[in-house]
């Protein structure tokens, strides 16, 4: 009885209808919105050539706030975003990332991995890390909780942070910005450069800004599997 009473006291609910956050749409409206979103998101491309044109910080912050609305295990929101626009700090990140990338391309990666990357034309040189106006380093938190300062075990960390990153990439594209996801291995140098605690693991480095006029997309990157190859309906 006592345990049940405590549980009921903790589990407080608000009706979705009272929140006013759901709009009941007709089938035609839903179909149009779904198609419109697909038409927009299919124009998102990974870009490796950026211009240094400034992008207002509040635009990026709104996109990160959108990422923070992603679902997460136990609602612990196990993510932290470091927004880097400082030129000196971007230079440090580039130097550290390229050091890891040189080791990767010089033998750390297996031949099969390098063969898979070959059509993309990538190498250890990452000038975009300094040229683009913003870098967003995403960290996965091993411990935390639903409020800042808590020290609980986090659950489904990779899944939760991955969903948040998807939200963020979609938000940045929706805002009109180009993006690049960068994952040098290992990325522990980001903890040092950005002074993040050891309980946070670097998850992803997102480069964002406006694409250069001569930015190119390899034909290989334009190959997308059609719906029939990625969907099974039961």
Helices and strands as residue ranges (DSSP letters): H 2-10, H 16-19, H 27-41, H 57-67, G 73-75, E 79-84, H 87-103, I 104-108, H 111-118, H 128-131, E 134-141, E 143-144, E 152-153, H 157-175, E 178-182, H 189-194, E 200-209, G 219-222, H 227-230
